[in-house]
């Protein structure tokens, strides 16, 4: 599953869907709007094989990757 952070703009989400790429977005299809970064990790752990896309630099940390 491709999960977009809420900081990904609408036009980019629509472009992906237009190419038939299945995506869900925090605040639209998953989680809730204004979800804290701290709450994103449990959300990701509860999903099946998620790939998370964000513009936040602090998520680029290998220690945040799940072993599975």
N, C-alpha and C positions, 0 to 999 in steps of 0.2 A: 504494500500500500504506500502510495506517495502522499505524505502529509505536508501541507504548506503552513508555515507560521502565519499569523495574522498580519505580519508586515509585508507580505507578498501582495502586490496590487491586483485589483480585480481583473484588469486587462490581461495580465500574465496568467492568471488562473483560467480565464476564458480561452486564451490561446492554447493552453494545454488541453483543455476539454475539446476544443475544436479539432485537435489532432487525435482525438479519441484516447487520450492518456487519462487514466482514472486518477483523480486527485480528490482529496478532502482538505478542507482548510479549517484551522482553529478559529472558532468564533462563528463559523458558517455551518460546517458539517460535522465538526468534532469539538469536544471541549466547550469552552464558553468564551465570549468576547472579554478581553482584558485579563485572560488567564496569565498567571505569573509564570516566569521561566521555571521556577522551582516545581510547579505543578505539571509542567510539560513532560518531564521525565517519567513519572508514573503513567501518564497517558500513553506515551510511546511503549512502555513495557507491557501495557495491556492490549496492544494491537499485534496482529500477526504480521511479522516481517516488515515493519515500517521503514520508510526512507523519509527523513525529515529535511525539509528545505527551509532555510531561514537566512536573513541578512545580518543576524546578530553574530558578531565575531566570537563572543565568549562561548558559544556552543561548539566551536572548532577546537575540541580537546579530546584526544583519543581515550582519555580516562573516562569519558562519559559514554563511550560505546559499550553496549551490552555484550557479554561473552557469546551469547547465542547468535 
